[in-house]
Amino acid sequence: MNKIISVLLGAMLFSGAVYAGDIQVEAAWSRATAPGQDVAMVDLAISSVKEATLIGVTSTSCKTAELHSMTHENGMMKMRAVESLALPAGKRVDLGKSGYHLMLIGLKAPLKAGESVPLILNIKVAKEVLKIAVKAEVIPLTGTRTAPKHDEHMHH
Ligand SMILES: [Cu+2]
């Protein structure tokens, strides 16, 4: 448990927790792309003090970005675009663990480890739509999210 907490803290220090009103986005990451790959998945976690809905995502790094759900059907992994994702009040919603991810489609350039991808999340709270800027950390193609050690974040 301690290890998980320190990894999360490290991720927060690295990507910088984003606050816009009552919404916090943390641990945003993607994986470096393989040659010829022009799509990428992004995982992140969103906490909102008030009940909110993630209604869209955009990025200057790709042609289009979508919110996807991922399910396993007959041993096959299936992704489909979904229009929105509910963010219950006071609850951290971890996209990956909840079976969702953001999909970047038509990448303008390969994602390289150590770089970051700028994203804008459109989050609806009551009747207002907040645009939350997030930077997703790009990790090595073969890396896992929990691999980076604390000291690797120090120089950022
Ligand atoms: Cu997808």
Residues whose N, C-alpha, C, O or C-beta is under 5 A from the ligand:
A	BS01	CU	H68 M79 M103
